[in-house]
Amino acid sequence: MSASTQSPSPPAVMRLRELVFGAACAAAIRAAAQLGVADALGESPTAVRDLAAELKVEPKPLRRLMRALASYGIFTETDDDRFAHTDMSRMLREDAPNSLRYISLWCTEPWTWQAWPRLDEAVRTGRNIFPEMFGKEFFQYLHDDAGESAKVFDKAMSSSSRQSAADLVAFLDNLEGVSTVVDIGGGQGLALAGLLEKHPHLHGTLLDLPQVVADADPRLRPGGVLADRARLVPGDCRVDIPVQADLYLIKNILEWDDESTRRTLANVVGAARPGARVVVVENLVDDSPSMRFTTAMDLLLLLNVGGAKHTRESMLGLMSEAGLRVDEVRPVNPYLHAFESVVGG
């Protein structure tokens, strides 16, 4: 019997059956996050009936939900009809230091269930299907028609930014010769604020869209503890970067089409002095300990905005084309890589 006609092994059959029901796992995580199960469950094993009473839900379907989640290591079931926390379930708590509650909700918002079944169409055409589905571009839809989803998005991005900002500040430990830094498209400026706190000699600029800069971290705004060393500059990095600095940070914003990325990098090179450092931080789809996460994000970008995550080679190519000499590529955390470069290489 040839390899192509051999029957698949039992583990392969079982694994594929589990994978095609992946939506059930995502839906179960979303249900637990919406119900607040992780927040209601204390540090000791709790009977289902007591947990159901706390959550004001029916005990029998709650037990079914908990058992489904426990099969993935999210909560664990004891032998007396009680459930307890695991490392993963604790991250669904809203007050957890590295909470993924809002990320879990964001990745399972109602529009995602409408978009995923049309992935084949996006692959066939090479373009996002969101405008055809909803009559407008993704972010316009969020703010015009899906206010609650927009709020979830903002909280998810804030949570994710807090975690990645702390990792990036730790990563950028050697700032010898750097007295000025600009965070391009830096959102609320959490990474910039962390750098200014850690390095009292630094002065920094946050450059982002006007409505984003208006909601910058309170530490950076007038009256904030870092305000005397911080500038808030409204603008679009794809149009202009009117700031000179020793160090330019660009984190997780080069996910548009390549032409927009080229314009942004060209604007950095045009603004910077020769020898300035440029650190680009991105998720990679070909070099990550978390390939399932990064490739899933890549496909979601294809569906909703027509963007894409980079490979190591595609990012190196665009940076080199812009006139940047990349000296090193290093992981910041399991999800992010930093491309360390200088202008005029």
C-alpha positions in Angstrom: 0.0 0.0 0.0 1.4 3.4 -1.0 1.8 6.2 1.6 -1.0 8.2 -0.1 -3.5 5.3 0.4 -2.5 4.3 3.9 -5.1 4.9 6.6 -4.2 7.8 9.0 -3.0 6.8 12.4 -5.5 7.0 15.3 -3.7 10.0 16.9 -3.9 11.9 13.6 -7.6 11.2 13.2 -8.2 12.2 16.8 -6.2 15.4 16.5 -7.8 16.5 13.3 -11.3 15.9 14.8 -10.3 18.1 17.7 -8.9 20.8 15.5 -12.1 21.1 13.3 -14.0 21.8 16.5 -11.6 24.6 17.4 -14.5 27.1 17.3 -16.0 25.3 20.3 -12.9 25.9 22.3 -12.8 29.6 21.4 -16.5 29.9 22.2 -16.0 28.2 25.5 -13.2 30.6 26.5 -15.4 33.6 25.4 -18.3 32.3 27.5 -16.1 31.9 30.5 -14.7 35.4 30.0 -18.1 37.0 29.6 -19.6 35.2 32.6 -16.6 36.1 34.8 -16.0 32.5 35.8 -12.3 33.0 36.5 -13.0 36.0 38.7 -15.7 34.2 40.7 -13.6 31.1 41.3 -11.5 31.4 44.4 -8.1 29.9 45.2 -9.6 26.7 46.6 -11.6 24.1 44.6 -15.2 25.1 44.4 -18.3 23.0 43.8 -20.1 23.6 40.6 -23.4 24.4 42.4 -21.7 27.1 44.5 -20.0 28.6 41.5 -23.3 28.6 39.5 -25.0 30.3 42.4 -22.3 33.0 42.5 -22.5 33.5 38.7 -26.4 33.2 38.6 -26.3 30.5 35.9 -27.6 27.0 35.7 -25.3 24.4 37.3 -25.6 21.6 34.7 -24.6 23.6 31.6 -21.9 25.3 33.7 -20.4 21.9 34.5 -20.4 21.1 30.8 -18.6 24.3 30.0 -16.1 23.8 32.8 -15.3 20.2 31.7 -14.8 21.3 28.1 -12.3 24.0 29.2 -10.6 21.7 31.6 -9.8 19.3 28.7 -7.6 22.1 27.3 -6.0 22.8 30.7 -8.2 25.9 31.4 -9.4 25.1 34.9 -9.0 21.6 36.4 -11.6 19.2 37.7 -11.2 17.4 41.0 -12.8 14.1 41.8 -15.6 15.6 43.9 -17.4 17.7 41.3 -15.3 20.7 42.1 -13.1 22.9 39.8 -10.0 24.8 40.5 -7.7 27.3 38.8 -4.8 26.5 36.5 -2.1 28.9 35.2 -4.2 29.5 32.1 -7.5 30.0 33.8 -6.0 32.6 36.1 -5.1 34.7 33.1 -8.8 35.1 32.4 -9.2 37.0 35.6 -9.6 40.7 35.0 -7.2 41.6 37.9 -4.4 39.2 36.8 -1.1 40.9 36.2 -0.9 39.4 32.7 -4.6 39.2 32.1 -5.8 37.9 28.7 -9.5 38.4 29.4 -10.0 41.2 26.9 -7.7 39.6 24.3 -9.9 36.5 24.6 -13.0 38.6 24.1 -11.5 40.6 21.2 -10.4 37.6 19.2 -13.9 36.1 19.5 -16.1 39.2 18.9 -19.3 38.6 16.9 -17.9 39.9 13.7 -15.1 37.3 13.8 -17.6 34.5 13.5 -19.0 36.1 10.3 -15.5 36.7 8.8 -13.7 33.4 9.4 -16.0 31.3 7.2 -15.0 33.5 4.2 -11.2 33.0 4.6 -11.2 30.9 1.4 -12.5 33.9 -0.5 -9.8 36.2 1.0 -7.2 33.6 0.0 -8.6 33.3 -3.5 -8.7 37.1 -4.1 -5.9 38.3 -1.9 -7.9 41.1 -0.4 -9.9 41.7 2.8 -13.5 40.8 2.8 -14.7 43.2 5.5 -15.9 46.1 3.4 -18.1 43.7 1.3 -19.5 42.2 4.5 -20.3 45.3 6.4 -20.3 48.1 3.8 -17.3 50.0 5.3 -13.7 49.5 6.3 -12.9 47.7 9.6 -12.1 50.6 11.9 -14.9 52.8 10.5 -17.3 49.9 11.2 -16.0 49.5 14.8 -16.5 53.1 15.7 -19.7 53.7 13.7 -21.6 50.5 14.3 -20.0 48.3 17.0 -19.3 50.6 19.9 -19.1 47.8 22.5 -16.7 45.9 20.3 -14.6 49.1 19.9 -14.4 49.3 23.7 -13.3 45.7 23.9 -10.7 46.4 21.3 -9.3 49.4 23.2 -9.1 47.4 26.5 -7.5 44.5 24.7 -4.9 46.7 23.0 -4.2 48.5 26.3 -3.7 45.2 28.1 -1.4 43.9 25.4 0.5 47.1 25.2 1.2 47.1 29.0 2.7 43.7 28.8 4.8 44.2 25.6 5.9 47.7 26.8 7.4 46.2 30.0 9.2 43.6 27.9 10.5 46.2 25.5 11.8 48.4 28.3 13.7 45.5 29.8 15.0 44.6 26.3 16.3 48.1 25.6 18.6 48.1 28.5 21.7 49.5 26.7 20.9 53.1 25.8 24.5 54.4 25.8 24.8 57.5 23.6 21.0 57.9 23.5 19.5 61.1 25.0 16.3 61.4 22.8 13.8 58.8 21.7 10.7 58.9 19.6 7.9 56.2 19.9 6.3 56.1 16.4 2.7 55.0 16.4 3.2 54.3 20.1 -0.5 54.4 21.2 -0.8 55.7 24.7 3.0 55.8 25.0 3.4 53.0 27.6 6.8 52.0 26.3 8.0 55.6 26.1 6.8 56.2 29.7 8.6 53.1 30.9 11.8 54.1 29.2 11.7 57.7 30.6 11.1 56.2 34.1 14.0 53.8 33.8 16.4 56.3 32.3 16.2 59.7 33.9 18.5 61.3 31.4 16.1 60.5 28.4 13.8 62.9 26.7 11.1 61.4 24.5 8.4 62.1 21.9 5.2 60.2 21.3 4.0 60.4 17.7 0.6 59.1 16.8 -2.8 60.1 15.4 -4.4 63.1 17.1 -7.2 61.2 18.8 -4.6 58.6 20.1 -2.1 61.2 21.4 -5.0 63.0 23.2 -5.5 59.9 25.3 -1.8 59.4 26.1 -0.6 57.9 29.4 -1.2 60.5 32.2 2.4 60.4 33.1 3.2 62.0 29.7 0.4 64.6 29.5 0.8 68.1 30.9 1.0 67.9 34.7 2.2 64.3 34.6 5.3 63.2 36.4 7.2 62.7 33.1 5.7 65.7 31.2 8.9 67.9 31.5 10.8 65.2 29.5 8.0 64.3 27.1 6.5 65.7 23.9 3.2 64.7 22.4 3.1 65.1 18.6 -0.1 64.4 16.7 0.5 63.1 13.2 0.5 60.2 10.7 3.9 58.5 10.3 2.9 57.4 6.8 2.8 61.1 5.9 5.6 62.7 7.9 7.8 62.2 10.9 8.8 65.7 12.1 11.1 64.6 14.9 14.9 64.1 15.1 16.0 61.7 17.8 18.9 59.3 18.7 16.5 56.3 18.8 13.3 55.6 16.9 10.9 52.9 18.1 8.4 51.3 15.7 6.4 48.6 17.3 3.6 46.5 15.7 2.4 49.1 13.2 4.1 47.9 10.0 1.2 45.5 9.2 -0.3 47.5 6.3 0.5 47.0 2.7 4.1 47.2 1.7 3.8 50.6 0.1 2.6 52.1 3.4 5.4 50.4 5.2 7.9 51.8 2.7 6.6 55.3 3.2 6.9 55.0 7.0 10.5 53.7 6.9 11.4 56.3 4.3 10.0 59.1 6.6 12.1 57.8 9.5 15.3 57.8 7.4 14.4 61.2 6.1 14.0 62.6 9.6 16.9 61.0 11.3 20.5 61.9 11.5 23.1 59.4 10.0 23.9 56.8 12.7 20.6 57.1 14.5 19.2 53.9 15.9 16.0 52.5 14.6 14.4 49.5 16.4 11.5 47.8 14.6 9.5 45.4 16.8 7.1 42.9 15.1 5.4 39.6 15.3 7.0 37.2 12.8 5.2 34.3 11.0 8.3 32.3 10.3 10.4 32.7 13.5 8.4 32.5 16.7 8.0 30.1 19.6 4.3 30.9 19.2 3.7 30.2 15.5 0.0 29.2 16.0 -0.7 32.6 17.6 1.2 34.7 15.1 -0.1 32.9 12.0 -3.6 33.2 13.3 -3.1 36.9 13.8 -1.8 37.1 10.2 -4.9 35.5 8.8 -7.1 37.7 10.9 -5.3 40.8 9.4 -6.0 39.4 5.9 -9.7 39.2 6.7 -10.3 42.5 8.4 -7.9 45.1 7.1 -6.0 43.3 4.3 -2.7 43.6 6.2 -0.1 40.9 7.0 2.5 39.9 9.6 6.1 39.9 8.3 8.6 37.1 7.8 12.1 37.8 8.9 13.2 38.2 5.3 10.4 40.5 4.2 11.1 42.8 7.1 14.9 42.8 6.4 14.2 43.5 2.8 12.0 46.5 3.4 14.4 48.0 6.0 17.4 47.5 3.8 15.5 49.1 0.9 14.8 52.1 3.1 18.5 52.7 3.8 18.7 51.0 7.2 21.5 48.7 8.2 20.2 45.9 10.3 22.8 44.7 12.7 20.8 42.2 14.8 17.5 40.5 15.1 16.6 39.3 18.6 13.5 38.1 20.4 11.9 40.5 22.9 9.5 37.9 24.2 7.9 34.7 22.8 5.7 36.8 20.4 7.9 39.7 19.3 11.3 40.2 17.6 13.3 43.4 17.5 15.2 44.4 14.4 18.1 46.6 15.6 19.3 49.0 12.8 21.1 52.3 12.2 20.4 55.0 9.6 22.9 55.4 6.7 24.2 51.8 6.7 
